[in-house]
Amino acid sequence: MSAAEAARSYMSIGEVLAQLQGEFPDVTVSKIRFLEGEGLIEPERSPSGYRRFTPGDVERLRFILVAQRDRYLPLRVIKDHLEAAEGAGGPRALPAEPIRLSRAQLLEGAGIDEEILAELEDYGLVAPIARQYDGEALDLARVAGALIRFGLHPRHLRVVKAAVDRETALIEQAVAPLTRRRAPGAPAQAAETAHEISGLLERLHATLLRDRVRGVLGR
């Protein structure tokens, strides 16, 4: 590749931002610089000190942003995945294996402290598996942390857990005939039915909640 061709392949931080903001509206120049400061990306520098991004850098940024947005992974975990993928030529897709986080990684990823996590565990809202936490635990901890800002602490969420337990019992009752069948395809049919009922119950719950909130607000 000639020097002129190499120069054309480089992008400024503004050009990178323009590429990513359609998919990630919240990304900013400051965010990209922060990720660089944390060692997750290492763009080249021009002789005058300007950042020069390659298509590979953009792909790496997209990987990081998807991992944060869709899987709620802490930066430390994302960095581990990136380092593991470097030997294979860089990340092409998010790792398919289930999320497994240490206690410290869960606290960092959820933005909560040890006291809140202990409460969530005491009330049966979060539970480790072999001393590690999965993606569901991370998502729940993040939501619980956000609710605390409104004065809703883990003890207040017991009513939500109780409602979910009752809804789960309804699903179990509905799919029980399928789970008892030994015909080929019965387990897959039971899973599909459970997911469909779960989705309908979620819609019902959301609709009822919106209606009740309107009543609270006097609308």
C-alpha positions in Angstrom: 0.0 0.0 0.0 1.4 3.4 -0.9 1.6 6.3 1.6 -1.3 8.0 -0.1 -3.5 4.9 0.1 -2.6 4.4 3.7 -3.5 8.0 4.5 -6.9 7.6 2.8 -7.6 4.6 5.0 -7.2 6.6 8.2 -10.1 8.4 9.9 -10.3 11.2 12.3 -12.1 10.9 15.6 -15.0 13.0 14.1 -15.3 10.6 11.2 -15.4 7.6 13.5 -18.1 9.3 15.6 -20.1 9.9 12.4 -19.9 6.2 11.6 -21.0 5.0 15.0 -23.6 7.5 16.1 -26.3 6.0 13.9 -26.1 2.7 15.8 -24.9 4.2 19.1 -26.5 7.6 19.6 -25.0 8.1 23.0 -21.4 7.7 21.9 -19.3 10.9 22.1 -15.7 12.1 21.5 -15.2 12.0 25.3 -16.4 8.4 25.4 -13.9 7.3 22.7 -11.1 9.2 24.5 -12.1 7.5 27.8 -12.0 4.1 26.2 -8.5 4.9 24.8 -7.4 6.0 28.3 -8.6 2.7 29.7 -6.5 0.9 27.2 -9.3 -0.7 25.2 -8.4 1.0 21.9 -5.0 2.3 20.8 -5.4 4.5 17.7 -2.2 5.6 15.9 -1.0 9.2 16.1 0.0 11.4 13.3 3.3 13.2 13.4 1.4 16.3 14.7 -0.3 14.2 17.4 -3.8 13.7 15.9 -5.5 10.4 16.4 -5.7 8.2 13.3 -8.3 5.4 13.3 -8.3 2.4 11.0 -11.3 0.3 10.0 -10.0 -2.2 12.5 -10.2 0.4 15.3 -13.8 1.2 14.4 -14.7 -2.6 14.4 -13.1 -2.8 17.9 -15.0 0.2 19.1 -18.3 -1.3 17.8 -17.5 -4.6 19.6 -16.9 -2.6 22.9 -20.1 -0.6 22.5 -22.3 -3.6 21.7 -20.8 -5.5 24.7 -21.7 -2.6 27.0 -25.2 -1.9 25.6 -26.5 -5.4 24.9 -24.7 -7.5 27.5 -23.9 -4.9 30.2 -20.3 -6.2 30.4 -17.9 -4.2 32.6 -14.9 -2.7 30.8 -12.5 -5.1 32.5 -14.4 -8.1 31.2 -14.6 -6.6 27.7 -10.8 -6.0 27.7 -10.3 -9.6 28.7 -12.4 -10.7 25.7 -10.5 -8.4 23.4 -7.1 -9.6 24.5 -8.2 -13.2 24.1 -9.5 -12.5 20.5 -6.3 -10.6 19.4 -4.5 -13.9 18.6 -7.3 -14.8 16.2 -7.1 -11.5 14.3 -9.4 -9.4 16.5 -13.1 -9.7 17.5 -15.6 -10.5 14.8 -18.6 -11.2 17.1 -19.4 -11.2 20.7 -18.4 -14.3 22.6 -21.1 -16.9 22.6 -20.4 -18.4 26.0 -22.6 -17.4 28.9 -21.6 -14.4 31.0 -19.7 -15.3 34.2 -18.7 -12.5 36.5 -16.9 -12.4 39.8 -18.5 -10.5 42.7 -16.2 -7.6 42.1 -17.0 -7.5 38.4 -20.8 -7.6 39.2 -20.4 -4.7 41.6 -18.5 -2.7 39.0 -20.8 -3.5 36.1 -24.0 -2.8 38.1 -22.6 0.3 39.8 -23.8 -0.8 43.2 -21.9 -1.3 46.5 -21.4 -4.5 48.6 -24.3 -3.5 51.0 -26.9 -3.4 48.2 -25.7 -6.6 46.6 -25.9 -8.3 50.0 -29.5 -7.1 50.4 -30.4 -8.4 46.9 -29.0 -11.8 47.9 -30.8 -11.8 51.3 -34.1 -11.2 49.6 -33.5 -13.9 47.0 -33.3 -11.5 44.1 -29.8 -12.3 43.1 -27.9 -15.5 43.6 -24.4 -16.6 42.5 -23.8 -19.9 40.8 -20.5 -21.5 42.0 -19.4 -18.0 43.3 -20.1 -16.4 39.9 -22.9 -14.3 38.5 -24.6 -14.5 35.1 -26.0 -11.9 32.8 -29.5 -12.0 34.4 -27.9 -11.2 37.8 -26.0 -8.3 36.3 -29.1 -6.9 34.6 -31.2 -7.2 37.8 -28.5 -5.6 39.9 -28.3 -2.7 37.5 -32.1 -2.1 37.6 -32.1 -2.4 41.4 -29.3 0.2 41.5 -31.3 2.6 39.4 -34.5 2.1 41.5 -32.6 3.1 44.6 -32.3 6.6 43.3 -36.1 6.8 43.7 -36.1 5.4 47.2 -37.0 1.9 46.2 -34.6 -0.5 48.0 -34.2 -4.3 47.6 -36.7 -4.9 50.4 -39.3 -3.1 48.4 -38.8 -5.4 45.5 -40.0 -8.5 47.3 -43.5 -7.8 46.0 -42.2 -7.9 42.4 -40.4 -11.2 43.1 -43.6 -12.6 44.6 -45.6 -11.6 41.5 -43.0 -13.2 39.2 -43.0 -16.4 41.2 -46.8 -16.6 40.8 -46.5 -16.0 37.0 -43.9 -18.7 36.8 -46.2 -21.1 38.5 -48.8 -20.3 35.8 -46.4 -21.0 33.0 -45.3 -24.2 34.7 -48.9 -25.3 34.9 -49.5 -24.5 31.3 -46.5 -26.4 29.9 -46.7 -29.4 32.3 -48.5 -31.6 29.8 -45.8 -31.0 27.3 -42.9 -31.6 29.7 -44.4 -35.0 30.6 -44.6 -36.1 26.9 -41.9 -38.3 25.6 -42.6 -37.6 22.0 -39.7 -36.2 19.8 -39.8 -32.5 19.8 -41.8 -32.2 23.0 -39.1 -30.4 25.0 -38.7 -27.8 22.2 -42.4 -27.3 22.0 -42.6 -26.8 25.8 -39.8 -24.2 25.6 -41.5 -22.4 22.8 -44.8 -22.4 24.6 -43.2 -21.2 27.8 -41.5 -18.3 26.0 -44.7 -17.3 24.2 -46.7 -17.3 27.4 -43.9 -15.4 29.2 -44.0 -12.7 26.5 -47.8 -12.3 26.7 -47.6 -12.0 30.5 -45.0 -9.3 30.2 -47.2 -7.4 27.8 -50.2 -7.8 30.2 -48.1 -6.7 33.2 -46.8 -3.6 31.3 -50.3 -2.7 30.1 -51.8 -3.0 33.6 -49.0 -1.1 35.2 -49.4 1.8 32.7 -53.1 1.9 33.4 -52.6 1.9 37.2 -49.9 4.7 36.9 -52.3 6.8 35.0 -54.8 6.4 37.9 -52.1 7.4 40.4 -51.5 10.6 38.3 -55.2 11.3 38.0 -55.3 11.0 34.3 
